């Protein structure tokens, strides 16, 4: 009941409410920033995985065409070890 509070008590109560409101907004902003950062990281990782998968498919195709490991590595940026493992499958 604010009717029984003095002017100083009302002002103190208003400042506490304002502080709480500011803190809630800061928390909401932090959550949104975290979600956005996570979303961007997920998209980046997805793109990287997609590129890796595409390079593996290209390497498999080039192996079937008879290209050597060094050339395939140059074209796909995959390591020679990875290409050899694909060849051994």
N, C-alpha and C positions, 0 to 999 in steps of 0.2 A: 504494500500500500504506500504509494508515493505521497499521499496527502499528509502523512505524519512526519515526513523527512524535512530537514532543514535545507536551505539553499545549497550549502556546502555538500551535504549528503547527496542531494539530487545531482549535483555536478559530478561528484565522485562516481555515482552509479552510472551516469551517462558516459563517463570516460571508460569505465569497465566494460560497458556494453559495446562501445566503439572499438576498444582493444580486442574484444572477443570477435567482433565482426571482421576486423582486419586479419586476425589470425585464421579465421575460417576461409577467407578469400585467399590467403597465402597458401593454405593447405590445398585448396582446390586447384590453384595455379600449378603447384608442384606436382599434383597428380596428373594434370593435363600435360605438363611438360614431360613427365615420365612416360606417359602413354605415347606421346608423339615420338619421343626418342626411341622407345622400344619398337614402334611401328617402322621407323626409318631403318633401324638396325635389322629388323626382320626382312624388310624389302631388300636391303643390300645383300644380306646373306642368301636370300632366295635367288637374286640375280647371279651371285657368284656360283651357287650350286648349279644353276641352269647352264651357265657358261661351261662349267666343268663337265657336266653331263653331255653337252653338245660336243665338246672337244673329245670326250671318250668315244662318242658315236662316230665322229669324223675319223679318229684314229683306227677304229675297227674297220671302217670302210677302206682306209688307205692300206691297212694290213692285207685285206682281201685283194687289193689291187697290186700287191707285191712290193710296195715301197719299203725301204730300209728304216730301221728305228731312228736313226739320226735325222733323216728327212721328215719323218712323221713328227718327231719331237720339235723340229723347227717350225713346222706348219701349225701344230696344235698347242705348243708351249707346255706339253706334258713331259714329264721326266722319262728318260729312256727306260728306267726301271718299271714304271707304270706301263709303258708300251710293251715291254717284254712280258709282263704279267698278262696283258691282254692277248698277246700272241700265244702264250702257253695254255690259255684256256681252251 
